[in-house]
Amino acid sequence: MDRNPEQLYDLDSGVFVPEEAVLLYHFDGFVDAGSAGRTLVDHLRSEFDGPVVARFDVDRLLDYRSRRPVMTFAADHWADYDEPELVVRLLHDSDGTPLLLFTGPEPDTQWETFIAAVRGLVQRWRVRLSVTAHGIPMGVPHTRPLGITAHATRPELTRSHRATFNHVQVPGSAGALLQYRLGQAGHDVVGFAVHVPHYLAQSRYPAAALRLSDAVSEATGLRIPQAGLREAAHAANLEVDRQVRESAEVADVVAALERQYDAFTEASPESNLLADTEEMPSGDELAAHFERFLAEQQQGRSEPGEN
């Protein structure tokens, strides 16, 4: 099988890519609690427009049967096909600083060849810093500031962030392996995983994307407008607060999360936010409480005769 990395993508030779740009990448398909990374990407696309400068061959990278693209059937014919694309776009922030935004589905196959191809582009464009961002579910309350787990190819890149984990093993991802391989090749990469409350992990939680936006801006110097994210985050938090107030059971477990969070922030850096306490419900238990409450609320609104 041909493993030439350069054959995995096509470049638009008509677009000039400035050197020393930031590359922000996010691939759909891996863990992204609260759709934090996806929401940040969507926000950037809505604020800044720019051309595609590199397009990867998804036919060689995706397993369509494991992630079937959506097709639209209209009466008597197929009317639309949601064609997957894995592309790099050239955007510019509010100050005109170049930003390369790399998005699309996580490759299912040929990870090493794919990463070699991306490394070639990083070298070709002389990317000064690559950044990745997503959300992870944690036993934290929505009523406290959202934490960040930062990771990088050099300790200096995460100096301002407090470590949450010591040593853990997790399933690999193309994004994580890309950071690892780029680091081995001497390139700077930093990643941010925002801590999303367990009970909101399956929802779109704009506050998590807002927190990622802050972290990315701090690490890169990019100016990202936040008004839209702030408005969406405020509205979502008001709705979550309302739902919590309507269930004493959910309010109790959120209060337990608050006590654990406060104890963690007052403890030494060696403490772990995931440490067990007698009063602390597990993430699965909390999610079950909240999901059951939301289901009951939905059933109540759908019953006939209800106002």
Disulfide bonds with the S-S distance in Angstrom:
none
